[in-house]
Amino acid sequence: MIHTVFFWLKKDLTQAQRAAFESEIIRLKEISYLVHGFVGKPAPTESRPVIDHSFDYSLTLHFKNLEDHEHYQKKCEQHQRFIDNCKTFWDRVLVYDSSPIH
């Protein structure tokens, strides 16, 4: 299961607030039961109509299964810490969850 989240931060954040957000989101990659975690910013790819560079950060977390994802959503202390510390920093969040097809 792949959990991908895009964040649009408030435009008036200070550098310290942006640094705090970045530090907190990177910590999510350290969750012990993840297969893999990735944090990024828009890539410097050539602009085309199908590319959206409007977001500030993305988070992609690879879970072994739906149960691990549900634990992350409902019981994970690191996830709750991130929300509690950073929810005032963003204007918009968009989530895409994907399950593999066989």
Protein Blocks (a to p, Z undefined) as FASTA:
>chain_A
ZZdddddddfkbcfklmmmmmmmmmmmmmpmkbfbdcdddddfbdcdfkbcckbmbdcdd
ddfblklmmmmmmmpmklmmmmmmmmmmpmbdcdddddddZZ
